[in-house]
Amino acid sequence: MAEHEDGTGNALIFMMSTEEPDEQETGLGMDTYCVVREDQAGTTYGGVTHCEIASGRLTLHFTEEATKELQVEPIVRVDLQIDDDGVELLRSSLREILLSGRRDQHPHGMRL
């Protein structure tokens, strides 16, 4: 998700692995989804406590640790400027990503 239509500006990138984590990844806590800033200055594994899409807005709640690592506010609100198909793609993608990996890192609340 980027600030500007052309993909520039502030952005958060949500990623998940499609492979089973190895022992090293598990030991380092990298066995869940990750969120990365566009400039790669901050990365967190897990860290989203709530996620909601309603009334054309995405709202994300981050843990204190994720907030510090990503240098974002604890609650990030993004006004979505995409069509209905784009919203559905965002819903399904976030659901898949945020529910991947360790269960203790899944958001406590999701309204997608």
N, C-alpha and C positions, 0 to 999 in steps of 0.2 A: 504494500500500500504506500503510495507516494503522495506528497503534498500537491504536486502539480500534475496536470493531465499528461505531460510528456515524460513523466517518471522522475523528474528532478525534484529537488527540495528535500525536506525531511521525510524519512520513510522508515517503516518497520518491516522487516522481512521475517516471515514465519516459515520454519523449515522442520522437516521430520526425516528420519532415516527410513529407508525401505528395507533395511537389513537388520538382522538381530544384532544387538550390541555385543561386543566382545568383553572380556574381563576388565581390560583397562578402561574402556568407556564406562562400564558399570561402576568401577572403583572411583572414577573421577566425577560421577554424577551426570555423565553425558548420555545417559540411556533414556532420554525423553526428548520432546520437541525443543527447539531453541528459537529465540527471538534475537535478531541482529539489527543494529542501526545501519542506515544506508552507508555511513562512512566507516563501518566496521570498527568503530571506536568502542562499542559496547556489545557484548553478547551475554545472554543468560540462558541457562537450560532450565526449562519450566518457568515458574514465576508469574503466570497469569492465574489470578484467583477467581475472577468473574469475567464473563464475556457476554455481551448482549447486542443484538441488532434490533432496533425498533425505530419507527418513524424516520427512516432515512439516516440513522445515526448508529455508528459502531461505538460501543463503550467497553473499554478494557480496564480492569483493575489489576494492578501489579503488586507483588510482594515488596517489602521494603528493600530487600536485596536486589531484586530485579530493577526497581526504581533507580537505585544508585548505579548499578552497572550500565543501564541503558541511558541514564541521565534524562529521565522523563518524570512527569508528575505521577503520583500514585494512581490517579484516574485519568485516562486519556480518552477523549471524545473526538471522534472523527465524523464530520458530516460527509456522507457518501454522495458522490456526484456520479453515480453510475445507474444504468437502466435496471429494470427488474431482473433480467437474465444475469446481469453482473452481480446483483445482490444475492441471487440464488447460488451462483458459483462461489461467492465469498462465504456464504453460510456453510455450504457443504465442505469447502476447503478448510475453513477454520475448525469445523467439527472434527474432521479427519485428523488434522494436525494436532489440535489441542487434546485429543483423546488418544494420542499415540504415546508410547513409552510408559514409564512408571506411573502407576495409578496415583501415587501420592503427589504427583505433580499435575494431575488433571485439575481443571478449574472446579471450584466448589459449586459454582452456579453458571449455567449456560442457558441463554435464551436465544437460540438461533432458529 
